[in-house]
Amino acid sequence: MDYWRKSVEFYSRRNFTHDSDKLRAISGCAQWIKSRTGDDYLAGLWASDLRTQVFWYAEAPSSRRTLYRALSRSWASVNERIKIWHPDQIGNIDPVARSLGSWTYPRIPLEVEDVKMTYSPTSNEFGDVFKASLLIRGVLKPWKVRGGVVVTKSCMTEVEIYFDEDVDEILFQLHARGMEYFLLYPSPEDTSRYFALVLRKVDKITKRVGMAASSVEAFDLYNDIQSTGEFSLNCLRVVAIE
C-alpha cells in the first residue's frame, strides 16, 4: 500500500474548490487499486491495511470541516496536509513476513471487528459518505494530563501529539469540562515507543481527534494514563468510532 500512502499525501497538499472534492479527486487511484486487489475501500482507507492506515496525522491542526465526508479516523475528514506512518514505524515486523510482502502485528493488536458505511444517495463507495462507524478492539486507557501540564507538539518534543482540528487542540489545552480523552494502543508490548489514537468521548459518541507517538518514559512523565504496571487483557475494549 505504499502507492496509496504516497497518493494520499500528494492529494492532501492540493487545494480544492469544495471540501467535498477530496474523496472524488483520489477516486481514480482508489478504483485502480480496487480493480487489482479486490480490497474493500472505506472512505480513503483500505480494509486489508486499516490497522496501520488509521495512523495518519495532519501536519497542522485544520479548521473544522463544514460537511460530513468520512469517518473521523479517515484522513479525508480533515482539511490539511497529511502524513501516514509506515507499518514498520508502528509494530514489530517479522523478517520473513517482510520478505513475503506482508506484516505481522504484536500479540495485542488493534483488531477491526466491523465497519458500517452509508453513502450519499448520489454517491458510491468512492464518493461522499453520509454516515459511518468503525468497531475496533484495542488497549484503551483513560488519559488525563498530570499536574496541569499541556502536552501538544507545539510545546514539547518528547511526546508528539497531532490534533486533527484546531478546535480539539484548544479544548484540550483549556481542559474543557465534559471532554473525556482516551488513548487506544495498537502495540502495548513495544517497550521503546508508544503509538496511540487520541479519542474524545462526548455523550455516547466517540471520535478520533488525533494521534500520539512517544517514548514510554515521556508518556509516564507527562501524563496520568492509569497504566502503571504491564498492559493486560483487562484493558482490551471494543470502541465504536464515528
C-alpha positions in Angstrom: 0.0 0.0 0.0 3.0 2.3 -0.4 1.5 3.7 -3.6 -1.7 4.6 -1.8 0.1 6.3 1.1 2.1 8.4 -1.3 -1.1 9.3 -3.3 -2.9 10.4 -0.1 0.0 12.6 0.9 0.2 14.1 -2.5 -3.6 14.8 -2.8 -3.8 16.2 0.7 -1.4 19.0 -0.5 -3.8 20.2 -3.2 -6.3 23.0 -2.8 -9.9 22.1 -3.8 -12.7 24.4 -4.7 -15.0 22.5 -2.4 -14.1 20.3 0.6 -16.3 17.6 -0.8 -14.0 17.2 -3.8 -11.2 15.5 -1.8 -12.5 11.9 -2.0 -13.7 12.4 -5.6 -10.2 13.6 -6.6 -8.5 10.5 -5.4 -11.3 8.1 -6.6 -9.4 7.2 -9.8 -6.5 5.9 -7.8 -8.9 4.0 -5.5 -10.7 2.4 -8.4 -7.4 1.3 -9.9 -6.3 -0.4 -6.6 -9.8 -1.9 -6.2 -9.7 -3.4 -9.7 -6.3 -5.1 -9.0 -6.8 -6.2 -5.3 -10.5 -6.6 -4.7 -9.9 -4.9 -1.4 -12.7 -3.1 0.4 -12.4 0.7 0.1 -13.6 2.7 3.2 -13.6 6.4 2.6 -9.9 6.9 2.0 -8.7 3.8 3.7 -8.3 0.1 2.8 -9.8 -2.8 4.8 -6.7 -5.0 4.5 -4.4 -2.3 5.8 -6.8 -0.5 8.1 -4.9 -1.2 11.3 -1.9 0.9 10.1 -3.7 3.4 7.8 -5.6 4.9 10.8 -2.2 6.2 12.0 -2.1 9.3 9.9 -1.6 12.8 11.2 -2.2 16.4 10.0 0.9 18.5 9.7 -1.0 21.3 11.4 -4.5 21.2 13.0 -7.1 22.1 10.4 -10.2 24.2 10.6 -13.4 22.3 11.3 -14.9 20.8 8.2 -18.4 22.1 7.2 -19.7 18.8 5.7 -19.5 15.2 6.7 -17.2 13.4 4.3 -15.8 10.4 6.2 -15.2 8.7 9.5 -13.2 10.8 11.9 -10.5 8.1 11.7 -10.0 8.8 8.0 -7.6 11.4 6.6 -10.4 12.6 4.3 -12.2 14.1 7.3 -9.8 17.0 7.7 -8.6 19.9 5.5 -4.9 19.7 5.9 -1.7 18.1 4.6 -1.5 14.5 5.7 1.3 12.2 6.6 0.8 8.4 7.2 3.1 6.4 9.4 4.6 3.3 7.8 3.8 -0.1 9.3 7.4 -0.7 10.5 7.2 2.5 12.5 4.2 1.2 14.4 4.5 -2.5 15.1 7.1 -5.3 15.3 8.0 -6.6 11.8 8.7 -10.2 11.2 11.7 -10.5 8.8 10.1 -13.5 7.0 6.8 -11.6 6.7 8.6 -8.6 5.3 10.2 -10.8 2.6 6.8 -12.1 1.7 5.3 -8.6 1.4 3.1 -8.9 4.5 3.2 -7.6 8.0 2.8 -9.2 11.4 1.4 -7.4 14.4 2.1 -7.5 18.2 0.2 -10.0 20.3 -2.4 -7.5 21.4 -3.0 -5.5 18.2 -5.8 -3.3 17.0 -8.4 -5.5 15.6 -11.1 -4.2 13.3 -14.4 -6.0 14.2 -16.9 -4.3 12.0 -17.2 -1.3 9.6 -20.5 0.2 8.6 -20.7 2.7 5.7 -23.7 4.6 4.4 -23.1 6.6 1.3 -24.8 9.7 0.0 -27.8 9.0 -2.3 -25.9 10.2 -5.4 -22.6 8.6 -4.5 -20.9 5.2 -4.4 -18.1 3.7 -2.3 -15.6 6.1 -4.0 -17.5 9.2 -3.1 -19.1 11.1 -0.2 -20.1 9.2 3.0 -23.4 10.1 4.7 -22.7 8.1 7.9 -20.1 5.6 9.1 -18.9 3.8 12.2 -15.9 1.6 13.0 -15.9 -1.1 15.7 -12.2 -1.6 16.7 -10.7 -3.6 19.6 -7.5 -2.5 21.3 -6.0 -1.5 24.6 -8.0 1.5 25.8 -6.7 3.8 28.5 -8.3 6.9 30.0 -6.0 9.9 29.5 -5.6 12.8 31.9 -2.9 15.4 31.9 -0.8 15.3 35.1 -0.3 18.4 37.1 -1.9 20.7 34.6 0.9 20.1 32.0 -0.4 20.5 28.5 1.0 18.0 26.1 1.0 19.2 22.4 3.5 19.1 19.7 3.8 22.9 19.9 5.2 22.9 23.4 7.3 19.8 23.8 9.2 17.3 21.7 9.2 14.2 23.9 5.6 13.4 23.2 4.3 14.0 19.7 0.5 14.8 19.8 -1.0 15.6 16.5 -4.6 17.0 16.7 -6.7 16.7 13.6 -8.6 20.0 14.1 -7.6 23.2 15.8 -10.7 23.3 17.9 -9.8 20.0 19.6 -6.3 21.3 20.4 -7.8 24.4 22.0 -10.4 22.3 24.0 -7.6 20.0 25.2 -5.4 22.9 26.3 -8.3 24.5 28.2 -9.2 21.3 30.0 -12.8 21.8 28.8 -15.4 20.2 31.1 -17.3 17.2 29.7 -14.4 16.2 27.5 -13.2 12.6 28.1 -10.0 11.6 26.3 -8.7 8.1 25.8 -5.6 6.5 24.2 -6.1 3.5 22.0 -2.9 1.4 21.6 -2.1 -1.0 18.8 1.2 -2.2 20.2 1.3 -2.1 24.0 4.2 -4.6 24.3 6.6 -2.4 22.4 8.9 -1.4 25.2 10.5 1.5 23.4 7.8 3.5 21.8 4.0 4.0 22.0 1.6 4.8 19.2 -2.0 5.6 20.1 -5.1 7.1 18.6 -6.4 10.0 20.7 -10.1 9.7 21.1 -12.7 12.1 22.6 -15.9 11.0 24.0 -19.0 13.2 24.3 -22.2 11.6 25.4 -22.3 8.3 23.6 -20.2 9.3 20.6 -16.5 8.5 20.3 -14.4 10.3 17.7 -10.8 10.3 16.8 -9.3 13.7 17.5 -5.6 13.0 16.8 -2.8 10.6 17.3 0.2 10.3 19.6 3.7 9.0 19.3 6.1 8.9 22.2 8.7 7.0 24.1 7.3 5.1 27.1 9.2 7.4 29.5 7.7 10.6 28.1 4.1 9.3 28.4 4.8 8.3 32.0 6.4 11.6 32.8 3.9 14.0 31.3 0.6 12.0 31.6 -1.5 10.1 34.0 -2.9 7.4 31.8 -3.6 5.0 34.6 -1.2 2.5 33.1 1.1 1.6 35.9 2.4 -2.0 35.5 2.1 -4.1 32.4 -0.7 -3.9 29.9 -3.2 -6.7 30.4 -6.1 -8.3 28.7 -8.4 -6.4 31.1 -7.5 -3.2 29.2 -8.9 -4.6 25.9 -12.0 -2.8 24.8 -14.2 -2.6 21.7 -14.7 1.0 20.7 -17.2 2.4 18.2 -15.6 5.3 16.4 -17.8 7.6 14.3 
